[in-house]
Amino acid sequence: MPTGAKPPVIVLVRPQLGENIGKAARAMLNFGLTEMRLVTPRDGWPNPSAGPSAAGADIVLERAKVYATLGEAVADCAHVYATTVRKRGVTKPVVTPEQAARDIHAAGSTRSAIVFGPERSGLETDDVALARAIITVPVNPEFASLNLAQAVVLCAYEWSKGAGPGLLEQPTVEEILPPAPQAELDGLIAHYEALLEPFEYFDPPARAATTRRTLRNMLTKPGWNHLEVRTMRGVLSALERRPRKD
């Protein structure tokens, strides 16, 4: 990827609901995009319904700019991508979000914009005519319905994959402890057997060896770590104690 590649601008054309603008902002910030442009939002701007749906992506909403036309909104962008399910009578190159992301990174320092249409109808033919290419997401032909935030997520995520290290991080993963030493596992098994003996669990004697082997196989399958073994021993110790009398 060329150095100095700029993140794409996200342009929402005639968005209808403030909630959807907020959800789009949330999707953008999840993947490192912060520049939103709005073209004649139906209910005006700012919209009080956008904030709660943004779930903390306030920086995107605060910086959002409003334009009277799509042409004005993308005037400084050399590469404009229209997201639409169909070409709507306009002949344009059709790319996936992944291909568009690669092209945006390859564009270097020139500005790029990804344009999304109104929730109900999508982009009009005249809107698509302003674009250099069309982004179409391969979806189930039996149900090709994506909402605005979903479409933004797909494009933003594909762009983020090529943005280089440091922009995104994997969510914290719980530390995986190593398996417990064999001695601890043997102690757990012996504890089970000691509790079961008084109840004649291993009778008849002819079946005792097989029953003990089956029990051991069951207890060794999970790959207990030492904390899990300690917890299970605590459970068994609690069962050994007689219930307290009130």
LINURSUL-V775600 format. One line per field, one symbol per residue. ss: DSSP state (@ for helix, = for strand, . for the rest). A space follows every 50 residues. Layout:
ss->???
This chain:
ss->........=====....@@@@@@@@@@@@@.....====........@@@ @@@@...@@@@@@.===..@@@@.....=====.........===.@@@@ @@@@@@.....=====.=...=..@@@@@...===............@@@ @@@@@@@@@@@.................=..@@@@@@@@@@@@@@@@... ....@@@@@@@@@@@@@@@@@...=@@@@@@@@@@@@@@@......
